[in-house]
Amino acid sequence: MAVRTDEDHNAKMAKLKAAHDRIVEGKTLEKGLLIVHTGKGKGKTSAALGMVLRAIGHGMRVGVVQFVKGAWETGEKPVFDRFPDLVEFKPMGEGFTWDTQDRARDIEVAREGWEEVKRMIADPAYKMVLADELNIVLRYDYLPLDEVLEVLANKPADKHVIVTGRNAPQALIDIADLVTEMTLVKHPFREQGVKAQAGIEY
């Protein structure tokens, strides 16, 4: 195997940079994105919250509605509560449906959360809205899918909206600008009996 010299490396990197610059040069559109994080792997909410953090670092106002995790004391809420001028953080869920055992109440709570998401999407003050675990709500038919799709498809052109949760409906994936599927490769909860831990899962 030939040993690559610094000169060879630099020449290769110069070619890569030129190719990359040509690609970037043609990307001039700026728009609000509909982003979906789905899949069985861990990290859907974590990645979305990273984008929330990034947005507030740019001075953008962000709205966060959590559909399931309102029953938990998550580590992110006290952090974002320190930025009241930039983040409205609303945990509105009451746990997973198998915990609540009350479908009518689950539907009522989902509707309350969705009304908040709609309010934030309609308000020009918010540059980004995160609907955390909305996909779970849709999976259990707590909200009409057609209504959700209509609101998301007609969001303001400059607004970013992030939807998280397993089992994103295909119709949502179809209208989204950016979709990431988290793939489960290995998880200590299933393989080692490790419980959900502060700072990792919540």
C-alpha positions as CSV (number, residue, x, y, z in Angstrom):
1,M,0.0,0.0,0.0
2,A,1.4,3.4,-1.0
3,V,2.2,5.9,1.7
4,R,0.3,9.1,1.1
5,T,2.4,12.2,1.3
6,D,1.3,15.5,2.7
7,E,1.3,16.8,-0.9
8,D,-1.0,14.0,-2.0
9,H,-3.3,14.6,0.9
10,N,-3.4,18.4,0.3
11,A,-4.2,17.9,-3.4
12,K,-7.0,15.4,-2.6
13,M,-8.5,17.8,0.0
14,A,-8.3,20.7,-2.5
15,K,-10.3,18.6,-5.0
16,L,-12.9,17.8,-2.3
17,K,-13.2,21.4,-1.3
18,A,-13.7,22.5,-4.8
19,A,-16.4,19.9,-5.4
20,H,-18.1,20.8,-2.1
21,D,-18.0,24.6,-2.9
22,R,-19.7,23.9,-6.2
23,I,-22.5,22.0,-4.5
24,V,-22.9,24.7,-1.8
25,E,-22.9,27.5,-4.4
26,G,-26.1,26.2,-5.9
27,K,-28.0,26.0,-2.6
28,T,-29.5,29.5,-2.1
29,L,-33.0,28.8,-0.9
30,E,-33.8,29.5,2.8
31,K,-37.1,28.3,4.2
32,G,-38.7,26.9,7.3
33,L,-38.5,23.1,7.5
34,L,-40.9,20.4,8.6
35,I,-38.6,17.9,10.3
36,V,-39.5,14.5,11.5
37,H,-37.5,12.3,13.9
38,T,-38.8,8.7,14.0
39,G,-37.7,5.1,14.4
40,K,-37.1,2.6,17.2
41,G,-33.7,4.0,18.1
42,K,-33.0,6.4,21.0
43,G,-32.2,10.0,20.3
44,K,-35.3,11.4,18.6
45,T,-36.1,14.0,21.3
46,S,-32.5,14.5,22.2
47,A,-31.6,15.5,18.6
48,A,-34.7,17.8,18.5
49,L,-33.7,19.5,21.8
50,G,-30.2,20.0,20.3
51,M,-31.8,22.0,17.5
52,V,-33.8,23.9,20.1
53,L,-30.6,24.8,21.9
54,R,-29.0,25.8,18.6
55,A,-31.9,28.0,17.7
56,I,-31.9,29.9,21.1
57,G,-28.2,30.4,20.6
58,H,-29.1,32.4,17.5
59,G,-31.6,34.4,19.5
60,M,-34.7,32.6,18.0
61,R,-37.9,32.2,20.0
62,V,-38.9,28.5,20.3
63,G,-42.0,26.7,21.5
64,V,-41.8,23.2,22.9
65,V,-44.8,21.0,23.6
66,Q,-44.2,17.5,25.1
67,F,-47.2,15.2,24.5
68,V,-46.1,12.3,26.6
69,K,-43.4,13.3,28.9
70,G,-45.3,15.9,31.0
71,A,-45.7,13.3,33.7
72,W,-41.9,13.0,34.1
73,E,-39.4,15.5,35.6
74,T,-37.1,15.8,32.6
75,G,-33.6,17.4,32.8
76,E,-34.3,19.7,29.8
77,K,-37.1,21.6,31.3
78,P,-35.1,23.4,34.1
79,V,-32.4,24.3,31.6
80,F,-34.8,25.8,29.1
81,D,-36.7,27.5,31.9
82,R,-33.6,29.7,32.3
83,F,-34.4,31.3,29.0
84,P,-38.0,32.5,29.4
85,D,-37.6,35.1,26.8
86,L,-36.6,32.6,24.2
87,V,-38.3,29.3,25.1
88,E,-41.8,28.4,26.0
89,F,-41.5,24.9,27.3
90,K,-44.8,23.1,28.0
91,P,-44.9,19.5,29.2
92,M,-48.5,18.6,28.6
93,G,-48.6,14.8,28.6
94,E,-49.6,12.5,31.4
95,G,-47.5,9.5,30.5
96,F,-47.9,6.6,28.1
97,T,-51.3,5.3,27.3
98,W,-50.6,2.0,29.1
99,D,-49.9,4.1,32.2
100,T,-53.0,6.3,32.1
101,Q,-55.5,3.5,31.2
102,D,-58.0,6.3,30.2
103,R,-58.4,6.8,26.5
104,A,-60.9,9.6,26.8
105,R,-58.5,11.5,29.1
106,D,-55.6,10.8,26.7
107,I,-57.5,12.3,23.8
108,E,-58.4,15.3,25.9
109,V,-54.8,15.9,26.9
110,A,-53.6,15.4,23.4
111,R,-56.1,18.0,22.1
112,E,-54.9,20.5,24.7
113,G,-51.3,19.9,23.6
114,W,-52.1,20.2,19.9
115,E,-54.0,23.5,20.4
116,E,-50.8,24.8,22.0
117,V,-48.7,23.6,19.0
118,K,-51.2,25.3,16.6
119,R,-51.0,28.5,18.6
120,M,-47.2,28.5,18.4
121,I,-47.1,27.7,14.7
122,A,-49.6,30.6,14.0
123,D,-47.6,33.1,16.1
124,P,-44.9,34.8,14.1
125,A,-42.9,35.4,17.3
126,Y,-41.9,31.7,17.2
127,K,-39.2,30.7,14.7
128,M,-39.2,27.0,15.7
129,V,-41.8,24.7,17.3
130,L,-41.1,21.2,18.6
131,A,-44.1,18.8,18.9
132,D,-42.3,16.1,21.0
133,E,-43.9,12.6,20.7
134,L,-46.7,13.9,18.4
135,N,-46.2,10.7,16.4
136,I,-47.3,8.6,19.4
137,V,-50.4,10.6,19.7
138,L,-51.1,10.0,16.0
139,R,-50.4,6.3,16.3
140,Y,-53.1,5.9,18.8
141,D,-55.6,8.1,16.9
142,Y,-55.9,10.7,19.7
143,L,-55.9,13.4,17.0
144,P,-57.3,13.3,13.5
145,L,-54.3,12.8,11.2
146,D,-55.9,14.9,8.4
147,E,-56.1,17.9,10.7
148,V,-52.5,17.6,11.8
149,L,-51.3,17.2,8.2
150,E,-53.2,20.3,7.1
151,V,-51.8,22.5,9.8
152,L,-48.2,21.3,9.2
153,A,-48.5,21.5,5.4
154,N,-49.7,25.1,5.7
155,K,-47.3,26.3,8.4
156,P,-45.7,29.7,7.8
157,A,-43.0,29.5,5.1
158,D,-40.3,30.7,7.4
159,K,-41.1,28.5,10.5
160,H,-39.3,25.3,11.4
161,V,-41.5,22.6,13.0
162,I,-40.0,19.4,14.4
163,V,-42.1,16.3,15.1
164,T,-40.7,13.4,17.1
165,G,-41.8,9.9,18.1
166,R,-41.8,6.4,16.8
167,N,-44.0,5.2,13.9
168,A,-44.4,8.5,12.0
169,P,-47.3,8.0,9.6
170,Q,-46.2,7.8,6.0
171,A,-48.4,10.8,5.1
172,L,-46.3,12.9,7.5
173,I,-43.1,11.6,6.1
174,D,-44.3,12.4,2.6
175,I,-44.9,16.1,3.4
176,A,-41.8,16.6,5.5
177,D,-38.6,18.3,4.3
178,L,-36.2,16.4,6.5
179,V,-36.8,12.9,7.9
180,T,-34.4,11.0,10.1
181,E,-35.0,7.4,11.3
182,M,-33.2,6.4,14.4
183,T,-32.2,2.8,14.1
184,L,-31.9,0.7,17.2
185,V,-28.6,-1.3,17.2
186,K,-28.1,-1.9,20.9
187,H,-29.9,-0.6,24.1
188,P,-29.0,-1.4,27.7
189,F,-32.7,-1.4,28.7
190,R,-33.4,-4.4,26.6
191,E,-30.0,-6.2,26.7
192,Q,-28.7,-5.5,30.2
193,G,-31.7,-4.7,32.3
194,V,-30.5,-1.1,32.8
195,K,-33.4,1.2,33.8
196,A,-34.1,4.7,32.2
197,Q,-31.6,7.1,33.8
198,A,-31.5,10.8,34.5
199,G,-29.4,12.7,32.0
200,I,-29.7,9.9,29.4
201,E,-33.4,9.1,28.8
202,Y,-34.9,12.1,30.6
